């Protein structure tokens, strides 16, 4: 068996408060004094109440960043490109850019394809023709 867990039920409220400050998962882990893996994997698997609290904390963090971007854009003092890239990196589930190419035929139908087979007859008496 490994070392005893340092888990304390008080971490449920602590992690929610850290999320409300916009902290990342790594920042939350450092504030509590545990590894990211403990915060993100071990404790949620072992403690259902912590799973709920940690889920709320991540949602609060995302809300903090979304609010910061929204209010920053209204004040015109934000680099929207950097903010957007940060959001995509922090919250890929909701903010990732999806790029793709979609091909359609006429009027949105399927792409029509045709095959053409050409037969060339070579005149043995004049093969260069």
MIDRENTOR-861801 format. One record per atom (N, C-alpha, C, CB): residue number from 1; residue in three letters; chain; x, y, z. Coordinates in nm, 2 decimals. Glycine has a CB too. Example, Ala and Ser with C-alpha at 12.3 -4.5 7.8 and 13.67 -1.06 7.14 Angstrom:
<rs>
[r 1 ALA A [1.32 -0.57 0.78]] [r 1 ALA A [1.23 -0.45 0.78]] [r 1 ALA A [1.32 -0.33 0.78]] [r 1 ALA A [1.13 -0.45 0.90]] [r 2 SER A [1.28 -0.22 0.71]] [r 2 SER A [1.37 -0.11 0.71]] [r 2 SER A [1.29 0.00 0.79]] [r 2 SER A [1.41 -0.06 0.57]] 
</rs>
This chain:
<rs>
[r 1 UNK A [0.08 -0.12 0.00]] [r 1 UNK A [0.00 0.00 0.00]] [r 1 UNK A [0.09 0.12 0.00]] [r 1 UNK A [-0.09 0.00 0.12]] [r 2 UNK A [0.04 0.23 -0.06]] [r 2 UNK A [0.11 0.36 -0.07]] [r 2 UNK A [0.09 0.44 0.06]] [r 2 UNK A [0.07 0.44 -0.19]] [r 3 UNK A [0.14 0.56 0.04]] [r 3 UNK A [0.13 0.66 0.16]] [r 3 UNK A [-0.02 0.69 0.18]] [r 3 UNK A [0.21 0.79 0.13]] [r 4 UNK A [-0.05 0.73 0.30]] [r 4 UNK A [-0.19 0.77 0.33]] [r 4 UNK A [-0.22 0.89 0.26]] [r 4 UNK A [-0.21 0.79 0.49]] [r 5 UNK A [-0.34 0.90 0.22]] [r 5 UNK A [-0.39 1.02 0.14]] [r 5 UNK A [-0.39 1.15 0.23]] [r 5 UNK A [-0.53 1.00 0.09]] [r 6 UNK A [-0.35 1.26 0.17]] [r 6 UNK A [-0.36 1.38 0.24]] [r 6 UNK A [-0.49 1.45 0.22]] [r 6 UNK A [-0.24 1.47 0.19]] [r 7 UNK A [-0.59 1.38 0.16]] [r 7 UNK A [-0.72 1.44 0.13]] [r 7 UNK A [-0.79 1.49 0.26]] [r 7 UNK A [-0.81 1.34 0.06]] [r 8 UNK A [-0.85 1.60 0.25]] [r 8 UNK A [-0.93 1.66 0.36]] [r 8 UNK A [-1.06 1.71 0.29]] [r 8 UNK A [-0.85 1.78 0.43]] [r 9 UNK A [-1.17 1.67 0.35]] [r 9 UNK A [-1.30 1.72 0.29]] [r 9 UNK A [-1.31 1.87 0.28]] [r 9 UNK A [-1.41 1.67 0.38]] [r 10 UNK A [-1.23 1.94 0.35]] [r 10 UNK A [-1.23 2.09 0.34]] [r 10 UNK A [-1.18 2.14 0.20]] [r 10 UNK A [-1.15 2.15 0.45]] [r 11 UNK A [-1.11 2.05 0.13]] [r 11 UNK A [-1.06 2.08 0.00]] [r 11 UNK A [-1.17 2.10 -0.10]] [r 11 UNK A [-0.96 1.97 -0.05]] [r 12 UNK A [-1.29 2.05 -0.07]] [r 12 UNK A [-1.40 2.07 -0.16]] [r 12 UNK A [-1.43 2.22 -0.18]] [r 12 UNK A [-1.52 1.99 -0.12]] [r 13 UNK A [-1.45 2.29 -0.06]] [r 13 UNK A [-1.47 2.43 -0.07]] [r 13 UNK A [-1.35 2.51 -0.12]] [r 13 UNK A [-1.51 2.48 0.07]] [r 14 UNK A [-1.23 2.46 -0.08]] [r 14 UNK A [-1.11 2.53 -0.12]] [r 14 UNK A [-1.10 2.53 -0.27]] [r 14 UNK A [-0.99 2.47 -0.05]] [r 15 UNK A [-1.12 2.42 -0.33]] [r 15 UNK A [-1.10 2.41 -0.48]] [r 15 UNK A [-1.20 2.49 -0.55]] [r 15 UNK A [-1.10 2.26 -0.52]] [r 16 UNK A [-1.32 2.50 -0.50]] [r 16 UNK A [-1.43 2.58 -0.56]] [r 16 UNK A [-1.39 2.73 -0.55]] [r 16 UNK A [-1.56 2.56 -0.49]] [r 17 UNK A [-1.34 2.77 -0.44]] [r 17 UNK A [-1.29 2.91 -0.43]] [r 17 UNK A [-1.18 2.94 -0.52]] [r 17 UNK A [-1.25 2.94 -0.28]] [r 18 UNK A [-1.08 2.85 -0.54]] [r 18 UNK A [-0.97 2.87 -0.63]] [r 18 UNK A [-1.02 2.88 -0.78]] [r 18 UNK A [-0.87 2.75 -0.62]] [r 19 UNK A [-1.12 2.80 -0.81]] [r 19 UNK A [-1.18 2.80 -0.94]] [r 19 UNK A [-1.25 2.94 -0.97]] [r 19 UNK A [-1.28 2.69 -0.96]] [r 20 UNK A [-1.31 2.99 -0.86]] [r 20 UNK A [-1.38 3.12 -0.88]] [r 20 UNK A [-1.28 3.23 -0.90]] [r 20 UNK A [-1.46 3.15 -0.75]] [r 21 UNK A [-1.15 3.21 -0.87]] [r 21 UNK A [-1.05 3.31 -0.90]] [r 21 UNK A [-0.99 3.29 -1.04]] [r 21 UNK A [-0.94 3.30 -0.79]] [r 22 UNK A [-1.04 3.19 -1.11]] [r 22 UNK A [-0.99 3.16 -1.25]] [r 22 UNK A [-0.87 3.08 -1.26]] [r 22 UNK A [-0.96 3.29 -1.32]] [r 23 UNK A [-0.83 3.01 -1.15]] [r 23 UNK A [-0.71 2.94 -1.15]] [r 23 UNK A [-0.72 2.81 -1.23]] [r 23 UNK A [-0.67 2.89 -1.00]] [r 24 UNK A [-0.60 2.77 -1.29]] [r 24 UNK A [-0.60 2.65 -1.37]] [r 24 UNK A [-0.59 2.53 -1.27]] [r 24 UNK A [-0.47 2.65 -1.47]] [r 25 UNK A [-0.60 2.41 -1.33]] [r 25 UNK A [-0.59 2.29 -1.25]] [r 25 UNK A [-0.45 2.29 -1.18]] [r 25 UNK A [-0.61 2.16 -1.34]] [r 26 UNK A [-0.34 2.32 -1.25]] [r 26 UNK A [-0.21 2.32 -1.19]] [r 26 UNK A [-0.20 2.42 -1.08]] [r 26 UNK A [-0.10 2.35 -1.30]] [r 27 UNK A [-0.26 2.54 -1.10]] [r 27 UNK A [-0.25 2.64 -0.99]] [r 27 UNK A [-0.33 2.59 -0.87]] [r 27 UNK A [-0.31 2.77 -1.04]] [r 28 UNK A [-0.44 2.53 -0.89]] [r 28 UNK A [-0.52 2.47 -0.78]] [r 28 UNK A [-0.44 2.37 -0.70]] [r 28 UNK A [-0.65 2.41 -0.83]] [r 29 UNK A [-0.38 2.28 -0.78]] [r 29 UNK A [-0.30 2.17 -0.71]] [r 29 UNK A [-0.18 2.23 -0.63]] [r 29 UNK A [-0.24 2.08 -0.82]] [r 30 UNK A [-0.11 2.33 -0.69]] [r 30 UNK A [0.00 2.40 -0.61]] [r 30 UNK A [-0.05 2.47 -0.49]] [r 30 UNK A [0.07 2.50 -0.70]] [r 31 UNK A [-0.17 2.53 -0.50]] [r 31 UNK A [-0.22 2.60 -0.38]] [r 31 UNK A [-0.26 2.50 -0.27]] [r 31 UNK A [-0.35 2.68 -0.42]] [r 32 UNK A [-0.30 2.38 -0.31]] [r 32 UNK A [-0.34 2.28 -0.20]] [r 32 UNK A [-0.22 2.20 -0.16]] [r 32 UNK A [-0.45 2.19 -0.26]] [r 33 UNK A [-0.11 2.20 -0.24]] [r 33 UNK A [0.01 2.13 -0.21]] [r 33 UNK A [0.01 1.99 -0.25]] [r 33 UNK A [0.03 2.14 -0.06]] [r 34 UNK A [-0.06 1.96 -0.36]] [r 34 UNK A [-0.06 1.82 -0.42]] [r 34 UNK A [-0.02 1.83 -0.57]] [r 34 UNK A [-0.19 1.75 -0.39]] [r 35 UNK A [0.00 1.71 -0.62]] [r 35 UNK A [0.02 1.70 -0.77]] [r 35 UNK A [-0.10 1.72 -0.85]] [r 35 UNK A [0.09 1.57 -0.80]] [r 36 UNK A [-0.09 1.76 -0.97]] [r 36 UNK A [-0.20 1.77 -1.06]] [r 36 UNK A [-0.27 1.63 -1.07]] [r 36 UNK A [-0.15 1.81 -1.20]] [r 37 UNK A [-0.20 1.52 -1.08]] [r 37 UNK A [-0.26 1.39 -1.09]] [r 37 UNK A [-0.35 1.36 -0.97]] [r 37 UNK A [-0.15 1.28 -1.10]] [r 38 UNK A [-0.30 1.40 -0.85]] [r 38 UNK A [-0.38 1.38 -0.73]] [r 38 UNK A [-0.51 1.46 -0.74]] [r 38 UNK A [-0.30 1.42 -0.60]] [r 39 UNK A [-0.50 1.58 -0.78]] [r 39 UNK A [-0.62 1.67 -0.78]] [r 39 UNK A [-0.72 1.63 -0.89]] [r 39 UNK A [-0.58 1.81 -0.80]] [r 40 UNK A [-0.66 1.59 -1.01]] [r 40 UNK A [-0.74 1.57 -1.13]] [r 40 UNK A [-0.79 1.42 -1.14]] [r 40 UNK A [-0.66 1.61 -1.25]] [r 41 UNK A [-0.72 1.33 -1.08]] [r 41 UNK A [-0.75 1.19 -1.10]] [r 41 UNK A [-0.78 1.11 -0.98]] [r 41 UNK A [-0.64 1.12 -1.18]] [r 42 UNK A [-0.68 1.12 -0.88]] [r 42 UNK A [-0.70 1.03 -0.76]] [r 42 UNK A [-0.81 1.07 -0.67]] [r 42 UNK A [-0.57 1.04 -0.68]] [r 43 UNK A [-0.81 1.20 -0.63]] [r 43 UNK A [-0.92 1.24 -0.54]] [r 43 UNK A [-1.06 1.23 -0.60]] [r 43 UNK A [-0.89 1.38 -0.49]] [r 44 UNK A [-1.08 1.27 -0.72]] [r 44 UNK A [-1.21 1.26 -0.78]] [r 44 UNK A [-1.26 1.11 -0.79]] [r 44 UNK A [-1.22 1.32 -0.92]] [r 45 UNK A [-1.16 1.02 -0.81]] [r 45 UNK A [-1.20 0.88 -0.82]] [r 45 UNK A [-1.23 0.82 -0.68]] [r 45 UNK A [-1.09 0.80 -0.88]] [r 46 UNK A [-1.17 0.87 -0.58]] [r 46 UNK A [-1.18 0.82 -0.44]] [r 46 UNK A [-1.29 0.89 -0.36]] [r 46 UNK A [-1.05 0.82 -0.37]] [r 47 UNK A [-1.33 1.01 -0.40]] [r 47 UNK A [-1.42 1.09 -0.31]] [r 47 UNK A [-1.52 1.16 -0.40]] [r 47 UNK A [-1.34 1.20 -0.24]] [r 48 UNK A [-1.64 1.10 -0.41]] [r 48 UNK A [-1.75 1.16 -0.49]] [r 48 UNK A [-1.78 1.31 -0.46]] [r 48 UNK A [-1.87 1.08 -0.48]] [r 49 UNK A [-1.77 1.35 -0.34]] [r 49 UNK A [-1.79 1.49 -0.31]] [r 49 UNK A [-1.68 1.58 -0.37]] [r 49 UNK A [-1.80 1.51 -0.15]] [r 50 UNK A [-1.56 1.53 -0.37]] [r 50 UNK A [-1.45 1.61 -0.43]] [r 50 UNK A [-1.47 1.61 -0.59]] [r 50 UNK A [-1.32 1.55 -0.40]] [r 51 UNK A [-1.52 1.50 -0.64]] [r 51 UNK A [-1.54 1.50 -0.79]] [r 51 UNK A [-1.64 1.61 -0.82]] [r 51 UNK A [-1.60 1.36 -0.83]] [r 52 UNK A [-1.75 1.63 -0.75]] [r 52 UNK A [-1.85 1.73 -0.77]] [r 52 UNK A [-1.79 1.87 -0.75]] [r 52 UNK A [-1.97 1.71 -0.68]] [r 53 UNK A [-1.71 1.89 -0.64]] [r 53 UNK A [-1.65 2.02 -0.62]] [r 53 UNK A [-1.55 2.05 -0.72]] [r 53 UNK A [-1.58 2.01 -0.48]] [r 54 UNK A [-1.47 1.96 -0.77]] [r 54 UNK A [-1.37 1.98 -0.87]] [r 54 UNK A [-1.43 2.02 -1.00]] [r 54 UNK A [-1.27 1.86 -0.88]] [r 55 UNK A [-1.54 1.95 -1.03]] [r 55 UNK A [-1.61 1.98 -1.15]] [r 55 UNK A [-1.66 2.13 -1.15]] [r 55 UNK A [-1.73 1.88 -1.18]] [r 56 UNK A [-1.72 2.16 -1.04]] [r 56 UNK A [-1.77 2.30 -1.02]] [r 56 UNK A [-1.65 2.40 -1.03]] [r 56 UNK A [-1.84 2.32 -0.88]] [r 57 UNK A [-1.54 2.36 -0.97]] [r 57 UNK A [-1.42 2.45 -0.97]] [r 57 UNK A [-1.37 2.48 -1.11]] [r 57 UNK A [-1.31 2.39 -0.89]] [r 58 UNK A [-1.37 2.38 -1.19]] [r 58 UNK A [-1.33 2.40 -1.33]] [r 58 UNK A [-1.43 2.48 -1.41]] [r 58 UNK A [-1.31 2.26 -1.40]] [r 59 UNK A [-1.56 2.46 -1.38]] [r 59 UNK A [-1.66 2.55 -1.45]] [r 59 UNK A [-1.65 2.69 -1.40]] [r 59 UNK A [-1.80 2.49 -1.42]] [r 60 UNK A [-1.62 2.71 -1.27]] [r 60 UNK A [-1.60 2.85 -1.22]] [r 60 UNK A [-1.48 2.92 -1.29]] [r 60 UNK A [-1.59 2.85 -1.07]] [r 61 UNK A [-1.38 2.84 -1.30]] [r 61 UNK A [-1.26 2.89 -1.37]] [r 61 UNK A [-1.29 2.93 -1.51]] [r 61 UNK A [-1.14 2.79 -1.37]] [r 62 UNK A [-1.35 2.85 -1.58]] [r 62 UNK A [-1.39 2.88 -1.72]] [r 62 UNK A [-1.48 3.01 -1.73]] [r 62 UNK A [-1.46 2.77 -1.79]] [r 63 UNK A [-1.57 3.02 -1.63]] [r 63 UNK A [-1.66 3.13 -1.63]] [r 63 UNK A [-1.58 3.26 -1.60]] [r 63 UNK A [-1.77 3.11 -1.52]] [r 64 UNK A [-1.48 3.25 -1.51]] [r 64 UNK A [-1.40 3.36 -1.48]] [r 64 UNK A [-1.33 3.41 -1.61]] [r 64 UNK A [-1.29 3.33 -1.37]] [r 65 UNK A [-1.27 3.32 -1.68]] [r 65 UNK A [-1.20 3.36 -1.80]] [r 65 UNK A [-1.29 3.41 -1.91]] [r 65 UNK A [-1.12 3.24 -1.86]] [r 66 UNK A [-1.41 3.35 -1.92]] [r 66 UNK A [-1.51 3.40 -2.02]] [r 66 UNK A [-1.55 3.54 -1.98]] [r 66 UNK A [-1.63 3.31 -2.03]] [r 67 UNK A [-1.58 3.56 -1.86]] [r 67 UNK A [-1.62 3.70 -1.81]] [r 67 UNK A [-1.51 3.80 -1.83]] [r 67 UNK A [-1.65 3.69 -1.66]] [r 68 UNK A [-1.38 3.76 -1.81]] [r 68 UNK A [-1.27 3.85 -1.83]] [r 68 UNK A [-1.26 3.89 -1.98]] [r 68 UNK A [-1.14 3.79 -1.78]] [r 69 UNK A [-1.28 3.79 -2.06]] [r 69 UNK A [-1.28 3.82 -2.21]] [r 69 UNK A [-1.39 3.91 -2.25]] [r 69 UNK A [-1.28 3.70 -2.29]] [r 70 UNK A [-1.51 3.88 -2.20]] [r 70 UNK A [-1.63 3.96 -2.24]] [r 70 UNK A [-1.61 4.10 -2.19]] [r 70 UNK A [-1.75 3.90 -2.18]] [r 71 UNK A [-1.57 4.13 -2.07]] [r 71 UNK A [-1.56 4.26 -2.02]] [r 71 UNK A [-1.44 4.33 -2.08]] [r 71 UNK A [-1.55 4.26 -1.86]] [r 72 UNK A [-1.33 4.26 -2.11]] [r 72 UNK A [-1.22 4.32 -2.18]] [r 72 UNK A [-1.25 4.36 -2.32]] [r 72 UNK A [-1.10 4.22 -2.18]] [r 73 UNK A [-1.33 4.29 -2.39]] [r 73 UNK A [-1.37 4.33 -2.52]] [r 73 UNK A [-1.46 4.45 -2.52]] [r 73 UNK A [-1.44 4.21 -2.59]] [r 74 UNK A [-1.54 4.47 -2.42]] [r 74 UNK A [-1.62 4.58 -2.41]] [r 74 UNK A [-1.54 4.71 -2.38]] [r 74 UNK A [-1.73 4.56 -2.30]] [r 75 UNK A [-1.43 4.69 -2.31]] [r 75 UNK A [-1.34 4.81 -2.28]] [r 75 UNK A [-1.24 4.83 -2.39]] [r 75 UNK A [-1.27 4.78 -2.15]] [r 76 UNK A [-1.23 4.74 -2.48]] [r 76 UNK A [-1.13 4.75 -2.60]] [r 76 UNK A [-0.99 4.74 -2.55]] [r 76 UNK A [-1.16 4.87 -2.68]] [r 77 UNK A [-0.96 4.68 -2.43]] [r 77 UNK A [-0.83 4.67 -2.39]] [r 77 UNK A [-0.78 4.52 -2.38]] [r 77 UNK A [-0.81 4.74 -2.25]] [r 78 UNK A [-0.82 4.45 -2.47]] [r 78 UNK A [-0.78 4.30 -2.47]] [r 78 UNK A [-0.73 4.27 -2.61]] [r 78 UNK A [-0.91 4.22 -2.43]] [r 79 UNK A [-0.63 4.18 -2.61]] [r 79 UNK A [-0.59 4.13 -2.74]] [r 79 UNK A [-0.67 4.00 -2.76]] [r 79 UNK A [-0.43 4.09 -2.74]] [r 80 UNK A [-0.77 4.02 -2.85]] [r 80 UNK A [-0.87 3.91 -2.87]] [r 80 UNK A [-0.81 3.78 -2.92]] [r 80 UNK A [-0.98 3.96 -2.96]] [r 81 UNK A [-0.71 3.80 -3.00]] [r 81 UNK A [-0.64 3.68 -3.06]] [r 81 UNK A [-0.57 3.60 -2.95]] [r 81 UNK A [-0.54 3.73 -3.17]] [r 82 UNK A [-0.50 3.66 -2.87]] [r 82 UNK A [-0.43 3.59 -2.76]] [r 82 UNK A [-0.53 3.53 -2.66]] [r 82 UNK A [-0.33 3.69 -2.68]] [r 83 UNK A [-0.64 3.61 -2.63]] [r 83 UNK A [-0.74 3.56 -2.54]] [r 83 UNK A [-0.81 3.43 -2.60]] [r 83 UNK A [-0.85 3.67 -2.51]] [r 84 UNK A [-0.84 3.44 -2.73]] [r 84 UNK A [-0.90 3.32 -2.79]] [r 84 UNK A [-0.81 3.20 -2.79]] [r 84 UNK A [-0.94 3.36 -2.94]] [r 85 UNK A [-0.69 3.22 -2.82]] [r 85 UNK A [-0.59 3.10 -2.82]] [r 85 UNK A [-0.58 3.05 -2.68]] [r 85 UNK A [-0.45 3.15 -2.87]] [r 86 UNK A [-0.58 3.14 -2.58]] [r 86 UNK A [-0.57 3.09 -2.44]] [r 86 UNK A [-0.69 3.01 -2.40]] [r 86 UNK A [-0.55 3.21 -2.35]] [r 87 UNK A [-0.81 3.06 -2.44]] [r 87 UNK A [-0.93 2.99 -2.41]] [r 87 UNK A [-0.93 2.85 -2.48]] [r 87 UNK A [-1.05 3.07 -2.46]] [r 88 UNK A [-0.89 2.84 -2.60]] [r 88 UNK A [-0.88 2.71 -2.67]] [r 88 UNK A [-0.79 2.62 -2.60]] [r 88 UNK A [-0.84 2.73 -2.82]] [r 89 UNK A [-0.68 2.67 -2.55]] [r 89 UNK A [-0.58 2.58 -2.48]] [r 89 UNK A [-0.63 2.54 -2.34]] [r 89 UNK A [-0.45 2.65 -2.46]] [r 90 UNK A [-0.70 2.63 -2.27]] [r 90 UNK A [-0.75 2.61 -2.14]] [r 90 UNK A [-0.87 2.52 -2.14]] [r 90 UNK A [-0.78 2.73 -2.06]] [r 91 UNK A [-0.96 2.55 -2.23]] [r 91 UNK A [-1.10 2.48 -2.23]] [r 91 UNK A [-1.13 2.43 -2.37]] [r 91 UNK A [-1.20 2.59 -2.19]] [r 92 UNK A [-1.05 2.33 -2.41]] [r 92 UNK A [-1.07 2.28 -2.55]] [r 92 UNK A [-1.21 2.22 -2.58]] [r 92 UNK A [-0.97 2.17 -2.58]] [r 93 UNK A [-1.27 2.17 -2.48]] [r 93 UNK A [-1.41 2.11 -2.50]] [r 93 UNK A [-1.51 2.21 -2.56]] [r 93 UNK A [-1.46 2.05 -2.37]] [r 94 UNK A [-1.50 2.34 -2.51]] [r 94 UNK A [-1.59 2.44 -2.55]] [r 94 UNK A [-1.53 2.54 -2.65]] [r 94 UNK A [-1.64 2.51 -2.43]] [r 95 UNK A [-1.39 2.55 -2.65]] [r 95 UNK A [-1.33 2.66 -2.72]] [r 95 UNK A [-1.24 2.62 -2.83]] [r 95 UNK A [-1.26 2.75 -2.62]] [r 96 UNK A [-1.22 2.50 -2.86]] [r 96 UNK A [-1.13 2.46 -2.97]] [r 96 UNK A [-1.18 2.50 -3.10]] [r 96 UNK A [-1.09 2.31 -2.96]] [r 97 UNK A [-1.09 2.53 -3.19]] [r 97 UNK A [-1.12 2.56 -3.33]] [r 97 UNK A [-1.13 2.43 -3.41]] [r 97 UNK A [-1.02 2.67 -3.39]] [r 98 UNK A [-1.23 2.41 -3.48]] [r 98 UNK A [-1.24 2.30 -3.57]] [r 98 UNK A [-1.24 2.34 -3.71]] [r 98 UNK A [-1.38 2.22 -3.53]] [r 99 UNK A [-1.14 2.29 -3.78]] [r 99 UNK A [-1.13 2.33 -3.92]] [r 99 UNK A [-1.15 2.20 -4.00]] [r 99 UNK A [-0.99 2.39 -3.95]] [r 100 UNK A [-1.22 2.22 -4.11]] [r 100 UNK A [-1.24 2.10 -4.20]] [r 100 UNK A [-1.28 2.15 -4.34]] [r 100 UNK A [-1.34 2.01 -4.14]] [r 101 UNK A [-1.28 2.06 -4.43]] [r 101 UNK A [-1.32 2.09 -4.57]] [r 101 UNK A [-1.43 1.99 -4.60]] [r 101 UNK A [-1.20 2.07 -4.67]] [r 102 UNK A [-1.54 2.05 -4.65]] [r 102 UNK A [-1.65 1.96 -4.69]] [r 102 UNK A [-1.68 1.99 -4.84]] [r 102 UNK A [-1.78 2.00 -4.60]] [r 103 UNK A [-1.69 1.88 -4.91]] [r 103 UNK A [-1.71 1.88 -5.05]] [r 103 UNK A [-1.86 1.84 -5.08]] [r 103 UNK A [-1.61 1.80 -5.13]] [r 104 UNK A [-1.92 1.92 -5.16]] [r 104 UNK A [-2.06 1.88 -5.20]] [r 104 UNK A [-2.07 1.91 -5.35]] [r 104 UNK A [-2.17 1.95 -5.12]] [r 105 UNK A [-2.16 1.84 -5.41]] [r 105 UNK A [-2.19 1.86 -5.55]] [r 105 UNK A [-2.29 1.97 -5.57]] [r 105 UNK A [-2.24 1.74 -5.62]] [r 106 UNK A [-2.35 1.98 -5.69]] [r 106 UNK A [-2.45 2.08 -5.72]] [r 106 UNK A [-2.57 2.07 -5.63]] [r 106 UNK A [-2.50 2.06 -5.87]] [r 107 UNK A [-2.61 2.19 -5.58]] [r 107 UNK A [-2.72 2.21 -5.49]] [r 107 UNK A [-2.71 2.13 -5.36]] [r 107 UNK A [-2.85 2.17 -5.56]] [r 108 UNK A [-2.58 2.11 -5.32]] [r 108 UNK A [-2.56 2.04 -5.19]] [r 108 UNK A [-2.56 1.89 -5.20]] [r 108 UNK A [-2.65 2.09 -5.09]] [r 109 UNK A [-2.58 1.84 -5.32]] [r 109 UNK A [-2.59 1.70 -5.33]] [r 109 UNK A [-2.45 1.63 -5.33]] [r 109 UNK A [-2.66 1.66 -5.46]] [r 110 UNK A [-2.45 1.50 -5.36]] [r 110 UNK A [-2.32 1.44 -5.36]] [r 110 UNK A [-2.23 1.48 -5.48]] [r 110 UNK A [-2.34 1.28 -5.37]] [r 111 UNK A [-2.10 1.47 -5.46]] [r 111 UNK A [-2.01 1.50 -5.57]] [r 111 UNK A [-2.02 1.40 -5.68]] [r 111 UNK A [-1.86 1.51 -5.52]] [r 112 UNK A [-2.04 1.45 -5.80]] [r 112 UNK A [-2.06 1.36 -5.91]] [r 112 UNK A [-1.92 1.32 -5.96]] [r 112 UNK A [-2.14 1.42 -6.03]] [r 113 UNK A [-1.90 1.20 -5.99]] [r 113 UNK A [-1.77 1.15 -6.05]] [r 113 UNK A [-1.80 1.08 -6.18]] [r 113 UNK A [-1.70 1.06 -5.95]] [r 114 UNK A [-1.71 1.09 -6.27]] [r 114 UNK A [-1.73 1.01 -6.40]] [r 114 UNK A [-1.60 0.94 -6.43]] [r 114 UNK A [-1.77 1.11 -6.51]] [r 115 UNK A [-1.61 0.83 -6.50]] [r 115 UNK A [-1.49 0.76 -6.54]] [r 115 UNK A [-1.49 0.75 -6.69]] [r 115 UNK A [-1.49 0.61 -6.48]] [r 116 UNK A [-1.38 0.77 -6.75]] [r 116 UNK A [-1.37 0.77 -6.89]] [r 116 UNK A [-1.26 0.68 -6.93]] [r 116 UNK A [-1.34 0.92 -6.95]] [r 117 UNK A [-1.29 0.59 -7.01]] [r 117 UNK A [-1.19 0.49 -7.06]] [r 117 UNK A [-1.17 0.52 -7.21]] [r 117 UNK A [-1.23 0.34 -7.04]] [r 118 UNK A [-1.05 0.55 -7.25]] [r 118 UNK A [-1.02 0.57 -7.39]] [r 118 UNK A [-0.94 0.45 -7.44]] [r 118 UNK A [-0.94 0.70 -7.41]] [r 119 UNK A [-0.98 0.41 -7.56]] [r 119 UNK A [-0.91 0.30 -7.63]] [r 119 UNK A [-0.84 0.36 -7.75]] [r 119 UNK A [-1.01 0.19 -7.67]] [r 120 UNK A [-0.71 0.33 -7.76]] [r 120 UNK A [-0.64 0.38 -7.87]] [r 120 UNK A [-0.60 0.26 -7.96]] [r 120 UNK A [-0.51 0.46 -7.82]] [r 121 UNK A [-0.63 0.27 -8.08]] [r 121 UNK A [-0.59 0.16 -8.18]] [r 121 UNK A [-0.46 0.21 -8.25]] [r 121 UNK A [-0.71 0.13 -8.27]] [r 122 UNK A [-0.36 0.13 -8.24]] [r 122 UNK A [-0.24 0.16 -8.31]] [r 122 UNK A [-0.23 0.09 -8.44]] [r 122 UNK A [-0.11 0.12 -8.22]] [r 123 UNK A [-0.21 0.17 -8.54]] [r 123 UNK A [-0.19 0.11 -8.68]] [r 123 UNK A [-0.05 0.05 -8.69]] [r 123 UNK A [-0.22 0.23 -8.79]] [r 124 UNK A [-0.05 -0.08 -8.70]] [r 124 UNK A [0.09 -0.14 -8.71]] [r 124 UNK A [0.17 -0.09 -8.82]] [r 124 UNK A [0.07 -0.30 -8.72]] [r 125 UNK A [0.11 -0.05 -8.93]] [r 125 UNK A [0.19 0.00 -9.04]] [r 125 UNK A [0.24 0.14 -9.02]] [r 125 UNK A [0.10 0.00 -9.17]] [r 126 UNK A [0.18 0.21 -8.93]] [r 126 UNK A [0.23 0.35 -8.90]] [r 126 UNK A [0.21 0.37 -8.74]] [r 126 UNK A [0.14 0.46 -8.98]] [r 127 UNK A [0.30 0.32 -8.66]] [r 127 UNK A [0.29 0.32 -8.51]] [r 127 UNK A [0.30 0.46 -8.45]] [r 127 UNK A [0.39 0.23 -8.45]] [r 128 UNK A [0.36 0.56 -8.52]] [r 128 UNK A [0.38 0.69 -8.47]] [r 128 UNK A [0.25 0.78 -8.48]] [r 128 UNK A [0.49 0.76 -8.54]] [r 129 UNK A [0.15 0.73 -8.54]] [r 129 UNK A [0.03 0.80 -8.55]] [r 129 UNK A [-0.07 0.78 -8.44]] [r 129 UNK A [-0.04 0.77 -8.68]] 
</rs>
